[in-house]
Amino acid sequence: MNRLNPQRTAFIAWMMILGTCGAGGQTVPLGDPLGAQKPIAPLSATNPVVRKGLFTIDLVVADSAGNPVSDLAPLDFTLLDNGQPAKIRTFHNALAPSEPAPELIFVLDTNNLSPQQLTQTESAISRFLRRNSGHREFPCLLYRLTRDGLFSSLRPVKDGALLEQELEQTRSQLAVWRLGPNDKSDLRRSLEGRLQPNRLSLRALGSIAIDQRDVPGHKVVVWIGPGWPVVNGGDTGFDETTELSTRLREARITVDSVNVWLNPVPLFNYHDYLDAPRSQKDMQPERMALQVIATHTGGLVLDSSEDLDRDIDLCVEEMRSFYTLTFNPTHTYQVDEFHDIRVQVDHPALTVRSATGYYNEPVYFDNPRPGIEEVTVAQLEELVHAHSDLLRKLENVELTQRMSTRRLNALLSEVRSERERQALTADADLSFALAPPPDEIVDRPPPPMEEQRAILRRAIDYLQNAIPKLPDFSALRNTERFEEPVGRESESWKMLHQDQTLHFATGEHATVLYRSGHEVVEKKKKLNKRPAVRGVRARDLESSGTFGPILAYVLRAATASSSTLKWKRWERGKDGDLAVFSYSAASTSITPELTYCCLPEGNGTTLYQNKAADYGEFALNPDSGAIMRIVTTADLDEERDPDVPLIRSQIMVEYGPEALGGKTYICPQRSVEVSRGRSERELREWGMVFSLYSYFETMINDVTSGGYHKFGSEFRILPGFEETK
């Protein structure tokens, strides 16, 4: 099922979507619009110049004698993706301050070790843990696979004595999963040689990867023993292979295979099965052998020594000198598209060991929706007037120009069905940040620079002087939410959403009270035109702060010294020409915080919070300085920030005259919020339940405000009557 949290609408902490009739009574001293401001603070770790890529690779470089090399520079490395150079987004070594300490994980597969081998393994690990009085250099964790299930230590520790106690007690404290009666029967038949292969070991490895996905940093899993039976077994599914590869990559796990028992001789040479399968027809049991998986993760295969202590030391030594790089995969429409990756170093005597490939998926990046026709406003008007197959056409077009509210309302009066109304509204809402059609642009030269300054000063005067005098009032707010349909259970998390048409999902009627500069929303009434949705798919319509200071923010952001403010154009307004300015706010100390629910870590309820630069435009009445329309767009770029769950976040607010107590004020009449981000999916694999990102989806909040009413009472004395004392 798709996980989408109640606040999934990409709430923006400056969500001030409507603004007040002006600016919510909150005044921000902006000063001269082109005056001096404080200098921009230097870029910090929270806003780095170089951003991480979507994929992370940990690698080891060794000299001709096999000794790790740790003093190379980023320019010494080249990354090849399917033989083509790929951009390395970030690069650091194990000593980087931002890199968490690597984690050493021992796995005791008691099902595939003889009693003597198990005793040897436990003794070797115990000797390692006792060194240096039990003070370990890296956090250590122990997993134990038994006939009862998979168990682990409570947490990684540097105190070797604690893990040694677990070894002596021959049990671990935390159950990752337990085997049921049927599982135990299959295990018994497998150990008796009547059922091949022993799939519990693969299940354990997959479970360890899922268990470690949310833990930051590099992990080395040391799996001691000959591995698990694979010869003469049934074929492992290709889907399980791709999932295991993906989960190990996400968890940043390198698997080291350590086997000091050279007899009996393995029945196959694992080197013959190192080519990664591209489809189910390539699947063979040997391709899922421990040694093959270790090689694919960039790990060691130590099978020529009889010194277990020495082999453990080799695994640990490489943890001190690894490198980490990040990169972006290519865009693809193909599910489970395998890519070979190779890291080269600019020194002939050195060798690199890293992951050998990855499975690329369409959902890693947003892809253009296929079959969409781009149309102008005039062409869309012709489609509506023709009434021919209108719904299908409206669901498969995209405007290249902004459709104004006036033209939208005119077209809505002509459509014949509710679904056509919804589709037309969604098309218009998605266009609000575009340039208007030519017939709405006034062919008039830009005003001189001094007049531009004067227009902006009038806007600031309006904000500082007219807004604080607003009376207390109430307004009716109607909200419509448009969403893509819920994904079907049969849809893989890897695929693009099959139905990306936008439908009415839910709505709300509310009364908004504005008193002394504060907003209170009451008398809500939900409007649901689909069956009630509960659980992780449910979403809230709450728009906190909808009568907030968005006007003040836009002017402040536009006129800060770190921002860029430009004349844009003249536009036709309802009551005269409007002066349009564009702005770009580069400093995140000015811009508001983006909040988006949710990240897939943990139980899928972790908020994503970040500050992004933004840009937009605002249209002014050049005579009064009143703002009649604003558009703000968060500067989001999935190529630049591929791990950010939100790739589109825009708000538009339109204002118009409203009568309050016999006076006319400029108040919000319509607003639209558009967001596009990653959906969240809940998966069950190897007995584990976890969350991950799935396809991108778009959501729209379309809000209209009206029915303004001033609070308070008024009276006058009628002629012919006397006032009583």
Sequence and secondary structure as in RCSB ss.txt:
>XXXX:A:sequence
MNRLNPQRTAFIAWMMILGTCGAGGQTVPLGDPLGAQKPIAPLSATNPVVRKGLFTIDLVVADSAGNPVSDLAPL
DFTLLDNGQPAKIRTFHNALAPSEPAPELIFVLDTNNLSPQQLTQTESAISRFLRRNSGHREFPCLLYRLTRDGL
FSSLRPVKDGALLEQELEQTRSQLAVWRLGPNDKSDLRRSLEGRLQPNRLSLRALGSIAIDQRDVPGHKVVVWIG
PGWPVVNGGDTGFDETTELSTRLREARITVDSVNVWLNPVPLFNYHDYLDAPRSQKDMQPERMALQVIATHTGGL
VLDSSEDLDRDIDLCVEEMRSFYTLTFNPTHTYQVDEFHDIRVQVDHPALTVRSATGYYNEPVYFDNPRPGIEEV
TVAQLEELVHAHSDLLRKLENVELTQRMSTRRLNALLSEVRSERERQALTADADLSFALAPPPDEIVDRPPPPME
EQRAILRRAIDYLQNAIPKLPDFSALRNTERFEEPVGRESESWKMLHQDQTLHFATGEHATVLYRSGHEVVEKKK
KLNKRPAVRGVRARDLESSGTFGPILAYVLRAATASSSTLKWKRWERGKDGDLAVFSYSAASTSITPELTYCCLP
EGNGTTLYQNKAADYGEFALNPDSGAIMRIVTTADLDEERDPDVPLIRSQIMVEYGPEALGGKTYICPQRSVEVS
RGRSERELREWGMVFSLYSYFETMINDVTSGGYHKFGSEFRILPGFEETK
>XXXX:A:secstr
 EE  TTTTT BTT   S  SSSTT      STTS         TTS SS   SEEEEEEEE TTS B     GG
GEEEEETTEEE   EEEETT TTS   EEEEEEETTSS HHHHHHHHHHHHHHHHGGGGEEEEEEEEEEE SSEE
EE SS EEEHHHHHHHHHHT  SEEEEE  HHHHHHHHHHHTTSS S HHHHHHHHHHHHHHTTS S EEEEEES
S    TT     HHHHHHHHHHHHHTTEEEEEE     S  SS GGGG S  SSGGG  GGGGSHHHHHHHTT  
EE S S HHHHHHHHHHHHTSEEEEEE     SSTTEEEEEEEEES TT EEE   EEEE GGGS    TT EEE
 HHHHHHHHHHTSSHHHHHTTEEESS   HHHHHHHHTT  SHHHHHHHHHHHHTTTTS   GGGB       HH
HHHHHHHHHHHIIIIIGGG   EEEEEEEEEEE     TTS TTS  S    EEEEEEEEEEEEETTEEEEEEEE
EE SS    GGG      TTTTSSHHHHHHHHHHSTTEEEEEEEEEEETTEEEEEEEEEE  TTTS EEEEEEES
STTTTEEEEEE  EEEEEEE TTT  EEEEEEEE   TTTSTT SEEEEEEEEEEEEEEETTEEEEEEEEEEEEE
EEEEEEEEEETTEEEEEEEEEEEEEEEEEEEEEEE S      TT     
